Amino acid sequence: MTGGLRYRIGFLFAAGGLGLCGYAGLQWRALPHYSEDDLKASTELNLQIDLARQGVRTQPAPEQMESLRQRERAEIDAEVGAQRDAVLRWLAAGLALLALAGGQAVMIRLSTPAT
């Protein structure tokens, strides 16, 4: 591999890594920040929608309402977590490319004869 190609590959890794990290930063900043009150309100709203879909005849018993509420909350928490995990995957990919660029720079330095 020629010296110029090695530098280009390292530069591409670094540029791609910085680009992915920047994109992840923008996505992280765009993530909504939900308060506990927002999550509770969303849980209640989703529970009421589910109960309305079931109809009047198939309403759950009052002792089942808390388990349904907990299930709705778990679904909401999972969705919020999935959004956060997607952003973290972009960040991890960018950091991996930056690590490859650093490794490429070290290899160039080690394989170049001293003058």
PAKEDO-341541 format. One record per atom (N, C-alpha, C): residue in three letters; residue number from 1; x, z, y; atom name. Coordinates in nm, 3 decimals, always signed. Last residue first. Layout:
REM PAKEDO-341541
res:n:u:w:v:atom
ala:NUM:X:Z:Y:CA
...
This chain:
REM PAKEDO-341541
res:n:u:w:v:atom
thr:115:+1.384:+0.927:+0.900:N
thr:115:+1.483:+0.838:+0.963:CA
thr:115:+1.582:+0.916:+1.043:C
ala:114:+1.231:+0.983:+0.586:N
ala:114:+1.280:+1.038:+0.713:CA
ala:114:+1.387:+0.945:+0.771:C
pro:113:+0.976:+0.779:+0.446:N
pro:113:+1.113:+0.830:+0.445:CA
pro:113:+1.154:+0.877:+0.583:C
thr:112:+0.653:+0.881:+0.372:N
thr:112:+0.736:+0.806:+0.468:CA
thr:112:+0.876:+0.863:+0.467:C
ser:111:+0.516:+1.055:+0.212:N
ser:111:+0.567:+0.934:+0.149:CA
ser:111:+0.653:+0.849:+0.243:C
leu:110:+0.435:+1.263:+0.380:N
leu:110:+0.525:+1.292:+0.270:CA
leu:110:+0.587:+1.167:+0.210:C
arg:109:+0.266:+1.130:+0.561:N
arg:109:+0.384:+1.203:+0.611:CA
arg:109:+0.485:+1.227:+0.499:C
ile:108:+0.072:+1.034:+0.392:N
ile:108:+0.151:+0.939:+0.472:CA
ile:108:+0.280:+1.007:+0.516:C
met:107:-0.028:+1.278:+0.297:N
met:107:+0.036:+1.184:+0.204:CA
met:107:+0.120:+1.079:+0.278:C
val:106:-0.136:+1.383:+0.531:N
val:106:-0.028:+1.453:+0.463:CA
val:106:+0.047:+1.359:+0.369:C
ala:105:-0.336:+1.194:+0.580:N
ala:105:-0.229:+1.214:+0.679:CA
ala:105:-0.110:+1.285:+0.616:C
gln:104:-0.498:+1.231:+0.355:N
gln:104:-0.434:+1.101:+0.377:CA
gln:104:-0.318:+1.115:+0.476:C
gly:103:-0.586:+1.489:+0.406:N
gly:103:-0.504:+1.462:+0.288:CA
gly:103:-0.430:+1.330:+0.300:C
gly:102:-0.739:+1.437:+0.636:N
gly:102:-0.624:+1.526:+0.643:CA
gly:102:-0.529:+1.506:+0.525:C
ala:101:-0.932:+1.272:+0.520:N
ala:101:-0.846:+1.219:+0.627:CA
ala:101:-0.722:+1.306:+0.643:C
leu:100:-1.051:+1.454:+0.345:N
leu:100:-0.982:+1.335:+0.292:CA
leu:100:-0.889:+1.275:+0.395:C
ala:99:-1.160:+1.626:+0.535:N
ala:99:-1.057:+1.677:+0.444:CA
ala:99:-0.980:+1.561:+0.380:C
leu:98:-1.347:+1.455:+0.649:N
leu:98:-1.237:+1.505:+0.732:CA
leu:98:-1.124:+1.562:+0.645:C
leu:97:-1.515:+1.424:+0.428:N
leu:97:-1.441:+1.308:+0.479:CA
leu:97:-1.326:+1.351:+0.569:C
ala:96:-1.610:+1.687:+0.413:N
ala:96:-1.535:+1.631:+0.301:CA
ala:96:-1.454:+1.509:+0.346:C
leu:95:-1.749:+1.707:+0.653:N
leu:95:-1.630:+1.790:+0.633:CA
leu:95:-1.545:+1.740:+0.517:C
gly:94:-1.956:+1.525:+0.597:N
gly:94:-1.863:+1.501:+0.707:CA
gly:94:-1.736:+1.581:+0.692:C
ala:93:-2.081:+1.656:+0.385:N
ala:93:-2.024:+1.522:+0.365:CA
ala:93:-1.924:+1.490:+0.474:C
ala:92:-2.166:+1.889:+0.513:N
ala:92:-2.069:+1.898:+0.404:CA
ala:92:-2.004:+1.762:+0.377:C
leu:91:-2.353:+1.780:+0.692:N
leu:91:-2.234:+1.849:+0.743:CA
leu:91:-2.127:+1.857:+0.635:C
trp:90:-2.543:+1.685:+0.513:N
trp:90:-2.476:+1.592:+0.604:CA
trp:90:-2.346:+1.654:+0.657:C
arg:89:-2.618:+1.931:+0.397:N
arg:89:-2.555:+1.828:+0.314:CA
arg:89:-2.483:+1.724:+0.399:C
leu:88:-2.737:+2.059:+0.613:N
leu:88:-2.612:+2.113:+0.563:CA
leu:88:-2.541:+2.014:+0.470:C
val:87:-2.971:+1.908:+0.634:N
val:87:-2.873:+1.904:+0.743:CA
val:87:-2.737:+1.955:+0.695:C
ala:86:-3.094:+1.984:+0.395:N
ala:86:-3.061:+1.843:+0.419:CA
ala:86:-2.957:+1.830:+0.529:C
asp:85:-3.135:+2.257:+0.433:N
asp:85:-3.039:+2.213:+0.332:CA
asp:85:-2.999:+2.067:+0.352:C
arg:84:-3.337:+2.254:+0.627:N
arg:84:-3.207:+2.311:+0.661:CA
arg:84:-3.100:+2.264:+0.562:C
gln:83:-3.545:+2.144:+0.476:N
gln:83:-3.499:+2.078:+0.598:CA
gln:83:-3.360:+2.125:+0.637:C
ala:82:-3.569:+2.339:+0.278:N
ala:82:-3.530:+2.202:+0.241:CA
ala:82:-3.481:+2.125:+0.362:C
gly:81:-3.658:+2.560:+0.424:N
gly:81:-3.526:+2.564:+0.361:CA
gly:81:-3.477:+2.426:+0.322:C
val:80:-3.913:+2.471:+0.488:N
val:80:-3.818:+2.499:+0.596:CA
val:80:-3.676:+2.501:+0.541:C
glu:79:-4.017:+2.456:+0.227:N
glu:79:-4.010:+2.337:+0.312:CA
glu:79:-3.910:+2.355:+0.426:C
ala:78:-4.002:+2.722:+0.143:N
ala:78:-3.929:+2.619:+0.070:CA
ala:78:-3.913:+2.492:+0.154:C
asp:77:-4.177:+2.846:+0.320:N
asp:77:-4.035:+2.882:+0.324:CA
asp:77:-3.950:+2.778:+0.252:C
ile:76:-4.414:+2.726:+0.230:N
ile:76:-4.368:+2.702:+0.368:CA
ile:76:-4.220:+2.734:+0.379:C
glu:75:-4.428:+2.828:-0.030:N
glu:75:-4.424:+2.683:-0.008:CA
glu:75:-4.371:+2.651:+0.132:C
ala:74:-4.447:+3.102:+0.024:N
ala:74:-4.331:+3.051:-0.050:CA
ala:74:-4.317:+2.900:-0.033:C
arg:73:-4.696:+3.110:+0.148:N
arg:73:-4.577:+3.146:+0.225:CA
arg:73:-4.450:+3.094:+0.156:C
glu:72:-4.859:+3.044:-0.070:N
glu:72:-4.855:+2.956:+0.048:CA
glu:72:-4.729:+2.983:+0.131:C
arg:71:-4.810:+3.267:-0.231:N
arg:71:-4.773:+3.134:-0.279:CA
arg:71:-4.764:+3.035:-0.163:C
gln:70:-4.918:+3.471:-0.076:N
gln:70:-4.774:+3.472:-0.105:CA
gln:70:-4.727:+3.335:-0.154:C
arg:69:-5.186:+3.394:-0.081:N
arg:69:-5.115:+3.401:+0.047:CA
arg:69:-4.963:+3.398:+0.025:C
leu:68:-5.241:+3.428:-0.352:N
leu:68:-5.252:+3.294:-0.292:CA
leu:68:-5.176:+3.288:-0.159:C
ser:67:-5.209:+3.704:-0.367:N
ser:67:-5.118:+3.619:-0.444:CA
ser:67:-5.124:+3.475:-0.393:C
glu:66:-5.419:+3.784:-0.198:N
glu:66:-5.280:+3.816:-0.162:CA
glu:66:-5.181:+3.730:-0.239:C
met:65:-5.649:+3.693:-0.336:N
met:65:-5.614:+3.638:-0.204:CA
met:65:-5.468:+3.665:-0.167:C
gln:64:-5.726:+3.824:-0.561:N
gln:64:-5.637:+3.707:-0.577:CA
gln:64:-5.588:+3.651:-0.443:C
glu:63:-5.909:+4.012:-0.483:N
glu:63:-5.778:+4.060:-0.527:CA
glu:63:-5.678:+3.946:-0.551:C
pro:62:-6.136:+3.856:-0.420:N
pro:62:-6.057:+3.918:-0.311:CA
pro:62:-5.920:+3.969:-0.356:C
ala:61:-6.135:+3.551:-0.616:N
ala:61:-6.172:+3.692:-0.597:CA
ala:61:-6.086:+3.752:-0.487:C
pro:60:-6.181:+3.223:-0.473:N
pro:60:-6.113:+3.323:-0.556:CA
pro:60:-6.163:+3.464:-0.524:C
gln:59:-6.458:+2.998:-0.491:N
gln:59:-6.376:+3.087:-0.409:CA
gln:59:-6.310:+3.192:-0.498:C
thr:58:-6.617:+2.793:-0.592:N
thr:58:-6.494:+2.829:-0.663:CA
thr:58:-6.403:+2.916:-0.578:C
arg:57:-6.831:+2.742:-0.423:N
arg:57:-6.856:+2.793:-0.558:CA
arg:57:-6.730:+2.843:-0.629:C
val:56:-6.732:+2.633:-0.188:N
val:56:-6.793:+2.767:-0.184:CA
val:56:-6.805:+2.825:-0.325:C
gly:55:-6.408:+2.466:-0.210:N
gly:55:-6.553:+2.474:-0.201:CA
gly:55:-6.603:+2.616:-0.212:C
gln:54:-6.145:+2.395:-0.197:N
gln:54:-6.199:+2.441:-0.325:CA
gln:54:-6.351:+2.446:-0.324:C
arg:53:-6.102:+2.340:+0.069:N
arg:53:-6.100:+2.229:-0.027:CA
arg:53:-6.161:+2.269:-0.159:C
ala:52:-6.102:+2.594:+0.177:N
ala:52:-6.208:+2.503:+0.215:CA
ala:52:-6.215:+2.383:+0.119:C
leu:51:-5.866:+2.694:+0.068:N
leu:51:-5.994:+2.755:+0.029:CA
leu:51:-6.111:+2.663:+0.064:C
asp:50:-5.680:+2.532:+0.202:N
asp:50:-5.691:+2.526:+0.056:CA
asp:50:-5.823:+2.584:+0.007:C
ile:49:-5.726:+2.618:+0.465:N
ile:49:-5.748:+2.477:+0.429:CA
ile:49:-5.764:+2.464:+0.279:C
gln:48:-5.651:+2.885:+0.446:N
gln:48:-5.789:+2.852:+0.480:CA
gln:48:-5.822:+2.707:+0.445:C
leu:47:-5.378:+2.851:+0.390:N
leu:47:-5.465:+2.920:+0.295:CA
leu:47:-5.611:+2.886:+0.321:C
asn:46:-5.289:+2.729:+0.624:N
asn:46:-5.282:+2.656:+0.497:CA
asn:46:-5.371:+2.719:+0.391:C
leu:45:-5.337:+2.944:+0.802:N
leu:45:-5.402:+2.816:+0.821:CA
leu:45:-5.402:+2.735:+0.692:C
glu:44:-5.166:+3.143:+0.700:N
glu:44:-5.311:+3.165:+0.704:CA
glu:44:-5.387:+3.033:+0.718:C
thr:43:-4.918:+3.014:+0.736:N
thr:43:-4.961:+3.058:+0.604:CA
thr:43:-5.112:+3.076:+0.601:C
ser:42:-4.913:+2.984:+1.012:N
ser:42:-4.913:+2.865:+0.927:CA
ser:42:-4.959:+2.899:+0.785:C
ala:41:-4.901:+3.253:+1.087:N
ala:41:-5.014:+3.171:+1.129:CA
ala:41:-5.025:+3.045:+1.043:C
lys:40:-4.653:+3.324:+0.976:N
lys:40:-4.775:+3.391:+0.932:CA
lys:40:-4.899:+3.308:+0.966:C
leu:39:-4.482:+3.157:+1.122:N
leu:39:-4.491:+3.143:+0.977:CA
leu:39:-4.617:+3.209:+0.922:C
asp:38:-4.522:+3.256:+1.381:N
asp:38:-4.552:+3.116:+1.350:CA
asp:38:-4.570:+3.096:+1.200:C
asp:37:-4.427:+3.517:+1.349:N
asp:37:-4.568:+3.496:+1.382:CA
asp:37:-4.611:+3.352:+1.352:C
glu:36:-4.156:+3.469:+1.307:N
glu:36:-4.234:+3.527:+1.198:CA
glu:36:-4.385:+3.509:+1.224:C
ser:35:-4.078:+3.145:+1.445:N
ser:35:-4.080:+3.291:+1.449:CA
ser:35:-4.164:+3.341:+1.331:C
tyr:34:-3.875:+2.866:+1.380:N
tyr:34:-4.004:+2.931:+1.362:CA
tyr:34:-3.989:+3.083:+1.370:C
his:33:-3.728:+2.612:+1.530:N
his:33:-3.701:+2.752:+1.502:CA
his:33:-3.836:+2.825:+1.499:C
pro:32:-3.668:+2.281:+1.413:N
pro:32:-3.752:+2.379:+1.482:CA
pro:32:-3.716:+2.520:+1.439:C
leu:31:-3.372:+2.094:+1.460:N
leu:31:-3.456:+2.172:+1.369:CA
leu:31:-3.542:+2.270:+1.448:C
ala:30:-3.200:+1.982:+1.641:N
ala:30:-3.339:+1.936:+1.646:CA
ala:30:-3.430:+2.014:+1.550:C
arg:29:-2.957:+2.090:+1.571:N
arg:29:-3.013:+2.127:+1.700:CA
arg:29:-3.161:+2.090:+1.711:C
trp:28:-2.919:+1.958:+1.334:N
trp:28:-2.932:+2.104:+1.333:CA
trp:28:-2.998:+2.152:+1.462:C
gln:27:-2.889:+1.695:+1.422:N
gln:27:-3.004:+1.729:+1.339:CA
gln:27:-3.027:+1.880:+1.336:C
leu:26:-2.648:+1.722:+1.562:N
leu:26:-2.769:+1.680:+1.633:CA
leu:26:-2.895:+1.716:+1.553:C
gly:25:-2.480:+1.796:+1.350:N
gly:25:-2.500:+1.885:+1.464:CA
gly:25:-2.625:+1.850:+1.543:C
ala:24:-2.492:+1.569:+1.191:N
ala:24:-2.545:+1.695:+1.138:CA
ala:24:-2.569:+1.794:+1.251:C
tyr:23:-2.362:+1.392:+1.363:N
tyr:23:-2.502:+1.368:+1.327:CA
tyr:23:-2.566:+1.496:+1.274:C
gly:22:-2.107:+1.511:+1.362:N
gly:22:-2.184:+1.500:+1.486:CA
gly:22:-2.331:+1.478:+1.460:C
cys:21:-2.040:+1.475:+1.094:N
cys:21:-2.050:+1.611:+1.149:CA
cys:21:-2.129:+1.611:+1.280:C
leu:20:-2.036:+1.195:+1.083:N
leu:20:-2.133:+1.270:+1.003:CA
leu:20:-2.149:+1.414:+1.053:C
gly:19:-1.825:+1.144:+1.264:N
gly:19:-1.958:+1.090:+1.287:CA
gly:19:-2.065:+1.166:+1.210:C
leu:18:-1.611:+1.268:+1.140:N
leu:18:-1.656:+1.316:+1.272:CA
leu:18:-1.797:+1.266:+1.303:C
gly:17:-1.602:+1.109:+0.907:N
gly:17:-1.625:+1.253:+0.899:CA
gly:17:-1.674:+1.310:+1.031:C
gly:16:-1.545:+0.854:+1.012:N
gly:16:-1.669:+0.878:+0.937:CA
gly:16:-1.703:+1.025:+0.929:C
ala:15:-1.295:+0.907:+1.127:N
ala:15:-1.406:+0.862:+1.210:CA
ala:15:-1.540:+0.885:+1.140:C
ala:14:-1.147:+0.984:+0.899:N
ala:14:-1.165:+1.077:+1.011:CA
ala:14:-1.283:+1.037:+1.098:C
phe:13:-1.162:+0.750:+0.741:N
phe:13:-1.210:+0.878:+0.689:CA
phe:13:-1.239:+0.975:+0.803:C
leu:12:-1.040:+0.570:+0.919:N
leu:12:-1.180:+0.550:+0.878:CA
leu:12:-1.240:+0.679:+0.821:C
phe:11:-0.781:+0.677:+0.932:N
phe:11:-0.863:+0.672:+1.053:CA
phe:11:-1.010:+0.654:+1.018:C
gly:10:-0.701:+0.637:+0.667:N
gly:10:-0.710:+0.773:+0.722:CA
gly:10:-0.797:+0.777:+0.846:C
ile:9:-0.704:+0.356:+0.669:N
ile:9:-0.791:+0.431:+0.578:CA
ile:9:-0.809:+0.575:+0.627:C
arg:8:-0.507:+0.304:+0.861:N
arg:8:-0.646:+0.259:+0.883:CA
arg:8:-0.743:+0.335:+0.793:C
tyr:7:-0.278:+0.407:+0.742:N
tyr:7:-0.327:+0.465:+0.868:CA
tyr:7:-0.473:+0.427:+0.894:C
arg:6:-0.260:+0.232:+0.525:N
arg:6:-0.275:+0.377:+0.503:CA
arg:6:-0.330:+0.445:+0.628:C
leu:5:-0.213:-0.008:+0.649:N
leu:5:-0.339:+0.011:+0.576:CA
leu:5:-0.365:+0.159:+0.551:C
gly:4:+0.043:+0.031:+0.751:N
gly:4:-0.068:+0.008:+0.842:CA
gly:4:-0.203:+0.031:+0.775:C
gly:3:+0.204:+0.057:+0.518:N
gly:3:+0.187:+0.170:+0.609:CA
gly:3:+0.068:+0.154:+0.701:C
thr:2:+0.059:-0.084:+0.217:N
thr:2:+0.142:-0.090:+0.337:CA
thr:2:+0.109:+0.027:+0.428:C
met:1:+0.085:+0.000:-0.117:N
met:1:+0.000:+0.000:+0.000:CA
met:1:+0.090:+0.000:+0.123:C
